[in-house]
Every structure is written in C-alpha cells, then in structure tokens.
Amino acid sequence: MKARLLKGTTLEELRQAVPTHLQQYRSGNFESIEVDDALWFELDREVNESRFKDMTFSKAGDHYEVDNCIVLYDAFNGLTAYEARDERLWAYYVHTHLLEYSRRRWPIPNDDDQAVAHIRRHFFARDKRQSERDNAASRLWWMAHLCARVPELDREVALEAFLYKSDVRANLVERPTTSQSTELFGAILEKLVTSYRGNKKLFERQAFRRLMAEVNSIGGFKLIDCFDNAQASNVISDLISTKLTLSDI
C-alpha cells in the first residue's frame, strides 16, 4: 500500500475537534478517515501495513519499545528523514492502523482538559520535538532511524542501549553537536552499547552529562563534522578515560 497523509485541512480540523472527539479517542475509532479518500492523499512510498499487526501492546508497565521500534521502522522501510518530519503522515496512522496501540501506550486521562492536551501531544506532531519524542508512532521511527545510522552495531542491541535511560537518550538526541554528526553519534552509541553490556557506568546521570559537556567543548574548536568513524571513536574513548577517568564502563 502507498503511504497516506492527511490533507492539511483535515489535520487542522481533527486537531481542533479533539475536545468533541474524546470518546472516540478513548474507546471508539476513526474509520471514516480511512474510507474517505477526500480526507487524505498518497505518498509515492510503500508501507507494509501487514507489519502493524506485530506491534506489541503495553502490558504491566512493559512497553516493548525495542520490538515496536523495529516493527514500525520495517513497516515504513525506505522512508526518508524529510518525509518522516511530516505531521500529516503520522497523524493519519495513529488515528487509523495504530489507534489501539497509541491509546494503550499512552492511556488517555480521565480528566477532559488533561485528555485534550494529552491527545494533542501524542496523536499529533506539530514540531520536531513532538515528532521525535511525543507522537505515539513517529517517536518509534526516529529512535530506530538514529540507531540505523550506525550499521556496525546490531540493531536490537543498539536500540536496547539507546532506550535504556530516558535522560541519556534525551541528552544525546537533543544536542545538535551529537545528533547531527553521524560519526560522533555512532561513536557515543558504541560506547553506550559497551557500557550496557558491562557495568553501565556510562549511564549514570553525572557521568553521561559530563561526557556531553566535554563533547560540546570540543565542538567549539574542532570541526567535528569532519571526523571520520575512527577519529570520532578515538575522541570519545579519550574523553571517557581522561575527563571521566573511567577505565571500565
């Protein structure tokens, strides 16, 4: 099937109508969106919708994030980062094929005012932050995409390490110095994988924040974007041993 995107007017009408659609979000559906082709258009990109049935619903506090990242990334195989920034794409799927997953992963509050804000955060993706951190579907794609930029690492293990601590993940993703440099991001992720398999010292809040501060200071006087994989890896290793004084992570 071709990927579908909500039309701009449909998206805004849906966003504004959240307060009147609370019951649909809580226990109903939006089948009308899927069947009415006047509400959406197709992107010249294939989506393997059969993979959506492999999404694992949250249970007893386990959200199966690694598994669901892999499923969703595979379903949208070939999607570009530019295309993945489009709110219209993700809003269509969380209101249709991924509706049940979305409301189980992000249970809607009983209070109506809180519910409206909650839905607009997790069922839409107005900006980059919402796209990468909040939208029920796009956040999974972005986490998998970032790890996929480091093909030397096993995808599942890379995701396990990347998702292990939310504050570590946020520090890594939200800093342009690391998120925009594939080589530097890969070097740090490789160390996180090593630490995840070891004693996890690099995941300690103080240690990782110190590492990111040191990386940022380097960015001020070196052309980090020019680093190749080996150079980036050497720099991170040196920072861990000399600045963090960690011989075993």
N, C-alpha and C positions, 0 to 999 in steps of 0.2 A: 504494500500500500504506500501511496505517496504521503509524505508528512503533511499535516494540516495545521493551518494557522488561523486563529480567529481574525475576522476583519476588524479594523481599528474601531469602528463604531460599535461593533458587537462587544469588544473588550471593554470599552468605557461604559457602555450600558450595563454590562454584567457587574463591573466594579461598583457602580453607583447603586445597583439594585441589591447589593449584599444584605442590607437590613430587612428587605422584604422576602428574601430567599433563605432565611436562616433554617427553616425546616427542611428545605431541600438539601442544604449542606449537611445537616445533622443526620438525616435518615432517608432522604429521597434521592433523586437523580436529575441529571440534565440531558436526558435522551434527546430532547428537542434540538439541542445544539448539534448532535451527531447526525441527525437525519435531515436537517435543514441546510442544504448546501448554499443558501443565501447568506449564511452566517460565517462562513469560512472560505478559505481558498487553499489550493495545494502548492506545496513547495516541490521543486524538482529534486526530491531526495527521498529515497526509500526508507520506510520504517517497518521493522519486523514486529508487527503488533502481536504475533503469537507469543513473543517473549514476555509480554506483560503478565501472562498467567503465572510466570515463575517468580513474580515479586512475592516476598515473604512478609506477611503482616506482623506488626509488633505484637509481642506476647511476653507477659510477665517482666516488663522492663527491658527486654531484648529487642532492639530494632533491626537487627540483621543488616546493618548498614553496608558492610563489605559485600555481602551477597547481592544486595539490591543495587549497589553502585555498578557491579559487573553486569547484572541483567539489563539495567537501563542503558548503560553505555553500549552494550552489544545491540540492543534494540534500535538505537539511533546510530548504528555503525556508519562512519563517514561524515557525520555531522561536523561542520566547521565551528570554530570558536565564534566567528561572526554570526553564524546562524543561531548558535546557542545563546546569544545575547538577546534574542527577540522574545519579548514577553508574550507575544501572541501565540507562539508555539507552545510554550509550557502551560499557559492558561487553558488552551484547548484540551490538552491531555489530562491535566489534573481535574478538569470538570467532566471528563468522559471516561476513558480507559483506566485512568489512575485515581479516580474519585474515591473508591473504597480504600485503597492503600493510603491515600493522602489523609483522610479523616481518621484512620486508625493510627497512623504515625503521629499525627498532630491533632489529638482529640479536641473538639470544639467546646469551649467553656459554656457552662450553663447560663451565666450572665450574658444578656443580649449585647450590651455595649462592648464587653470584652470579646464576645464572639465575633463581632463585626471587625474589630481591629485584628484579631487572630486570623480570620479568613483572608483579609486583605494582605496579610503578611505571608501566609503560606500557600495561598491559591493563586497569587499574582506575583509579578516580578518586575516592579516598576523601574528599579535601578540595579546597578552592578552588585551592590551588597545583597539585595534581596535575591537576585539570581544565583549568587554563589553560596549564600548562607541560609536563606529562609524558604524559598519556594520548594514545595514538597518533592518535586521531580528534578528541577534543574540543578539543585544543590548536589544531588547524587551524580548527575552527569559531570559537573565541574570537578568534583573530587576525583572521579575516575579519570577524567581528562588530564588533570595535573599529574597524576601518577603515571599515566600512559606516556608522558613526555620523557620518562626515564625507562626506556625499553630494556636496559640491562638488568632491571630488577623484576622479580616475579610479581605479577600484577596483584595477586591476592595478598602476598606478604607486604608489599608496598602500601596497599590500602589499609591493612591491619595496623601498621606502624603509623601511618598518616592520621588515622582516625582514633588512635589510642587515647590521646589527650586533646580535648577541645581547645584549651588555651594555647597549646603548642601549635596546633593547626592554624588557629587564628593569627598567631604571631608570624607564622610562615607565609600565609596567603595574603594577609593584609598589608604587608610591606612591599612596596614596588621594587625595592632592591632585589628581593629574592623571587617574587612571583613572576617578574618579567624576564629574568635571566634563567633560561632553561638549564644551563650548565651549573649555575650556582644552586638553583633549586634541587637539581639532581644530586649534587654533592651533599647537601644537607639531608635530603631524604635518605640517601645511602647510609649516612651516619645514624639516622633515626632507626633504620631497619636493623643495623648492627646493635644499637642500644636496646631495641625492642627484644631482640633475641638474647641479649645479655642481661645486665643488671638494671637497665632502664634509668641510669643516672642522668642521661641527657634529657629525659622527660621531666626532670624536676624543674619546677617553675623558675627558680632563681638561676639555675644553670642555663636553661634554654634562653631566657631573656638576656642573660649576659652574652651568650653566643650571638644573638641577633643584634645586640648593641655593637659588638665588635665588628660584625659583618657590615653594619651601616657605616661605621667609622672608616672602614676600608673603602667603601663606595665613594667616600668623599675625595679620595686622592688617587684612586686607581680606576682604570677602565674595566670594570667588572664584566661588562657586556662582551669584552674581547677575550675573556678567559675561555680556554678550551676545557674539556672534561677533566683532564689530568691536573691542570692548573687550579681549577676550582676545588678539586678534591684535596690537593696539597694545602691550599689556603685554609680550608675548613679543618683539616687534620691539625695544622699548626695552631690555629686558634684554640682548639679543644685542649691541646697539650700544654700550650704556653700561657694562655689567658685564663682558661678554666682550670688549668692544672689537673686535668683528668687523664690518667694513664689507662684507665679501663672504664668504658662507658656502658 
